[in-house]
Each structure stands twice: as C-alpha cells, then as structure tokens.
Amino acid sequence: MNEIKVLIVDDSAFMRKLIGDFLACDSRFHVVGTARNGEEGLKKALELSPDIVTLDIEMPKMNGLDMLKQLMRVKPLPVVMLSSTTIEGAENTLTAMQYGAVDFVAKPSGAISLDLHKVKDELISKLLLASKANISSSSHQHAQNSSVYNLPMGTKVNKMICIGTSTGGPRALQEVLSTVSKDINAPIFIVQHMPPNFTKSLAARLNQLSDIEVKEAKDNEIVRSGCAYIAPGGFHMTVVEKKGQLSICLDTSSPVKGHRPSVDRLFQSISKISGYQTLAIVLTGMGADGTEGVIDLKKNKDALILAESEETAVIYGMPKSAVSTKLVDYIEPLRNVGSFISRYAQKWEGKLRWI
C-alpha cells in the first residue's frame, strides 16, 4: 500500500508538530510538508501534490476558508478541517464543508491543546476515509433523469420521510433540502453524524437556505408536517405516536455501533408506527448505519427506500450497505433526491416524472 501524502496547514508550530507526530507513528501516512498560513499552504499544495490536507481555519495572511475555496478551484484535494467546538467554529466548519472539505475533527478545547491527543484515533480514521473520498462529486448539477416512477400517493394518506447520512452529509443535505417544495405534506426526520453544537449550526444554516422549516429537534416536541427535524449531536432521536400525534423522543442511551445519534434507531422507531407511508433515504457516509433500520422498515411496513448513487456520494459506504440488502427501491444521484421528496409528499395520486 502506498503511503498517503499529507500536508499540514496550521499557524501553530505546536499543532503542526503534534499532528506530524501522530501521523509519523502510522506507516500509512507520510507528511510531505507543513505550512503556517493559507497562502503558504496553497503554494505547497500545488508544489508537493499531497493526497490529503489537514487545514486549520483561523490563520494570518490567508485563513483556512479562503485557502480552501481557492484550492478547490485550482487543484481539488481531500481536506479535513480542524475545528473549535464554539458556535463560531461550528459555523465556519459548515462553511468549509460547503466549499468542499470532506470532514472535520473538532478540537476538545483551544487551538493549542494537549487535549488533541483525545481525538488522535478520530483524526487518523478520518484522514484514511477522506483519502478515498469522491471529491469530484458535484451537488450543483441539474436533474436530467427522465425516468417514470409509480409511487403510492393517496390524497388522504399520512406520509413521513426519514434521512440518514454521515461523511459528506452537510453538503448533501443542503442540496436536498434547498430543493424540497415548501408545501410538502409530510415531516422529515434527519440523523446526521455530528457532535453537539454542530447540528444546531447545521439546522440554522439549512433553515436559511430552504423553503421548508429546518430545526434541531427537541425532546417531546409535537411533529408538524412540512418541517425537517435534525437529531441533536450526542442524542438518539426516535419518533413515537401518542393520541394520534407524532412526537420526538431524545435520549442519551449507549451509542449504536459507535453512533449517537443513530440512523438505525430512528428508522427502527418509525418502522413501529402504523398508518403512515414512509420514505427512507440513505445518503453519503462511511459504514453501515441505517442498514438494519432499512430491513425493519421493509419488514414491518413496506416503506419505500432510496439510496444515493455511487456517482455523487462523497463516501459510498452507508448507501452501498443499504443497497446490499436488495431492499432499496430507488438508487438516485443526489441532484434528484429533493425533487423525489417533493413529488412523494404531494397530495395527488399518480406517476412521478423528473422534469
């Protein structure tokens, strides 16, 4: 296996050495260079041709966001951001992911911190994952699919939509939710693997960019049609029916296969609710979270299942695992998913055609 060439861009000499030391202990990586700011980082990225870049945000001369924007324009590379856990840090991280960063690692505390040792394993695993990312996938292509789909659409049938995603998810969710019709006749429940604070910032950002309301879910909240609910980082989100109304339950029980929130937990809770047609969607992400939930959704209520295609998925892990069950009804590029949701959740009965 060839070594993964890494460029470290950070204004802190301490952080550059610490990250370099982490990677030096792993034979799969080779640090080809370091840079103190975005200007120097951009120059070295062009000169050294690394396989992947670790990038801080707050730097002199040229910050990480400006470097990232230019890098993606002239030489697209997988980038993993180092982010603070503050609200501002979360917002900047989401901007970076919109610009094309594959993933991020949240620092436990300040920019110069021995606490980074706590996330050493996370950093290494995310660098390995990002090195295989499909960074050529674009969420800005126009739908050109002319296929016709027969969907069960009844004028008086209750519907709900659930979405699971991980690596690459924030940008995918932006593409999907920003194209969903404002008059959809269904709630949307979303699990995105993210830490606390980041999901709140993600919901706020998506709410600004979408015609539907997008919010971070609250415990015991009564569900409204036409609203998208994002599971808070660090909490499992499930849906229950009480006296004819749907409500959200949040809990901090043990992570499921390393995840809290868990896509499986969300999907499995919805599989137990009768009287609702369900569309479950599995978008980009590493691993198999959501697969067991897909099986339960099909077994208990014959839900419709859609998986993002390999063509557009940043990481074709979660969708691939769902497809391997042979229970997925539709495999679609990301650019079609928002329209699919809008047509599915309309109140008329008939065929769905991409236009």
N, C-alpha and C positions, 0 to 999 in steps of 0.2 A: 504494500500500500504506500502510495506517495505521501510525503509529508504535506500537511495543509499549511500553506504560507500565510502568516498573519502579520498585518500592520496594526500597531497600537498607536492610537491618536488620543493624547490626553495632555493637558497643560501641567499636570502634577508629575514631577520626577518620581515621587514615591509610588504613585499609581502605575506609572509606566513600568517601574521595576517590579512591583508586586504582581501585575498581570503577566509580565515576562517570566517571572519565576514560576508562577502557576503553570504556564504552558511549557516551560523548559522541563518540567517533571513528567510530561506526557510526550512520548515518542511520536505521536500522531501529528504534532504541531512543530512548526519552525517559524520563529519570529524573524521576519526579514527586515524589519525596521520599526522605528518609533518616530513620532512627531509631536511637537509641543503645541501646535495650533492647527486650525483648519487649512490655512494657507500652505503650511509645510506638509500637512497630511495629504492634501490634494496633489501636490507636486510628487511626493513619494509614491502615492498610489499609481500615478502614471509611469513613474520610473521603474518601480520594483514589481509591478504586476502581482500583487498579493492575491490569494484566493479568497480572503475574507478580511474585514476591517473591524476593529473594536473602536468605538467612537464616543468620546465624551461630548457633552453639549455646551457647557459654559467654558469658553476658551477665548484668549485675546486674539486680536487681528482678524481672524475669521472663526466664527463659532461653528459648532458641530452641525447645526441645521443648514447653514449656508454652504458648508463643505459638502454635506450630503446631497443637497439639491444640485450642486454643480457636478459632483461625482456621477450621479445617476444620469446626467445629461451627456457627459463625455465618455465615461467608462463605467457602466453599471457593474457593481460588485455586491456580494452579500455583505451586509453591515449589521452588527449587533451593537445597540446603544447601551451606554452605562448611564443610568438614570437615578436621580434622587427620588425619594418617596414623597416629597412635598406635592401639593396640588399643582404648583407651577411646573415642577419636574414631570408630573404625570401628563400635563397638557403638552409640554414640549416633546415628550416621548411619543405621544399620539401624533403630533405633527410630523415627527421623524418617520413614523411608520407610514403616514400618508405620503411622504416623499419617497418611500421605497425601502426603508430599513426593514429587515426580516424579523427581528425580535429585539428584546431588551433584557437587561439584567438590572433589577432595582437594588441600589446600594442600601444596606441596612441603616446607614446614618450618613454623616457628612462625606464630602468629596474625598478627603484624605482620612482613611479609617482602616484600622486593623480588622474591623468587622467584615470587610470584604472576604476574609477567609471563610465566613459562614456561607458564602454563595460560590465558592470555588467550583464545586461539582456542577452547579447550575450553569456557571459561565462556560465550563468545558463542554457540557452536553449541548448547550445552545449554539456554541461555535461549530460543533460537529454537525448539528442539524442544519444550521444556516449554510454551511459549506455545500450542502446538497440541494439548496432551495432553488426553485424555479423563479428566478428574478426576472425572466423575460415575460412572465405572465402579466397581462395588462387588464386593468379593470375599467378601461376607457374605450373599449371597442363597442361598436353599435351592434345590436342584435340583428342577425341575418338569417336566423333559423326560420324556415317556413313550414316546419312540421305541424301536424294537426294532432291534438291530444283529446281523447274523450275523458272528461273529468266528471265525477259525480257532483253536480251542482243543483241543489234544490232551493227553491225560493224561501223555504221556511226552515232550512236545516242549519243548526248551530255548527260553527266551524271554529277550529283553533289551529295555530301554527306554532311549531317549536323548532328552534335552530340551535345547533351545537357547532362550535368552532374553537380553534386554538391558534397555533402559529400562523400568522398572516391574516388572522380574523378581523382585526380592527379595520383594515383597508377593505376587506371583503364585505363586512357589514355596512360600511359607508356606501359602497357601490349598490348593495342590495336595498337598504332601507331608503336611500335617497331617490330610488325609482319606484317605490311602492306607492300605489294610489292612496290618496288621503281618505277615500270613502270605503276602505276595506271593511268587510263585515265580520271581523274576527280579531281576537287578541293575538299578539306574538310574544312568545317566551324565548329568551335567549340565554344560553350559557356560553360565555367567552372565558377561557382560562386566563385569569389576570389577578394580580394582588389587589387588596383594598386600596382605595383612593383612585386607582387607575380605572376601575369600572365606573366610578362616579363621573370622572372626567370624560370617559368614553361616551356615557349616556348623554351628558350635556352637549358634547360635540355633535353626536348623531342627531340629537333633537334639533339643533340649529340647522342641520343640513337636510332634514327630512320634512315631508309634508305631514306625516303622522307624528304623534307624540312619542318620544322615546325617553324612558326614565329608568333610574335604578330602582329595582323592586324593594318593597318594604314588607315586613312580616305582617300577616293578617290583612293585607291590602285586598280590597274587592276589585276584581278584574273588570276592565272596561274594553269593549270592542274598539278596534282602531288604535290601540295603544301597544307599544312594544316595551316589554319589561326585561331588563338585564339583571341577571343574578349578581349580587354584590360579591366582590372578591372575598374569599375566606368563608363564604356561606353556601351551603347547598340550597337550591331553590326547588321546591315541589309545588304542585298545583292540586288543590282539593276542591270538591263540590260540597257546599253547605247550603241547604234550604234553597236549592235551585240556582245558587250563585257560585261562581268560581272565585276562589281566593288563593293567595300566595302564602306559602309557609317557608320560613327561612330557619336553618338550623346549623349548628357547628359540630355535628357528629363527625366521626372519623372520615378522612379523605377516602375516596373510592379510587383504587388504582393510582394513588398519588394526587388525585384531583379533588379540590373543593373550591368552587362548585364543580359538580359532576354532570356531564351530559346524560349519562345513563340514569342517574337519579331523577332528573327532570323528565326524560322520556318515559321511564317506568311509572312515574306518578300519573302521567297523562294517560297511559295505557289502561289505567284502572277507572277512568271516568267514562261513563256511558252517555249516549245521547249526543255526542259531538263527532262530526267528521274531523279528521286530523291530518295535517300535512306536516311531516317531519323532514327537516333539511340538515344534511351534514356537509359542512364547508371545510375548507383547508385546515390542516392541523396534523401534528405528529401523534402516533399511537392509535388506539382503538376505542377511545371513549365515545360512547354513543352506539356502538355496535350491539351490545346487549339490550339497550333500550329499543333499538330498531326491531330486534327479534320479538320483544314483548309487545311492541306496538302492533306488529303484524299478527301476532298470535291472539291478542286479546281484543283488537278492534279493527283489524284490517286497514290500518292507516295507509295513506299514500306516502311513499318515501322518495325523496330526491337527494342525490349526491352531486357535489361539484365535480366536474370532469378534470381529468389529469391535465388537460390543456391549460387551464387557468389556475389550478390550485398551487399556492406557493409551496406547500408540503402536501403531497398526495398520500397521507397516512390514514387519517380518520375516514375520508371518503372511500379510499381503497378497501379498508377493512369492512365498511358498511356494504360496499358492492360485493365483497367476497361471500356475503351471506346469501346472495341470489334473491334477496327480498326487495332490492331497490327497484322502483318503478321507472324512474327517470334519472338519467345522467346528463347534466347540462353544464355548459360553460357559465361562469359567474355572471356574464352580461345578460343572461336570460332569466336569472332567478327572481329578480324584483318583479318583472312582468308576470312571471309564473304565479307568484304570490298574489298579485293584484287580480288576475283573472280567476284564480282559485277562490278567492274570498268575495267575489261579486255575488249579487243576489239573483242572477239569472241562471237558467239552465241551458246547457248546450256544449259546443265544442270550443276548445281553446286553440287559437291560432296566433303564432307570432307574427306581428306586422311591423 
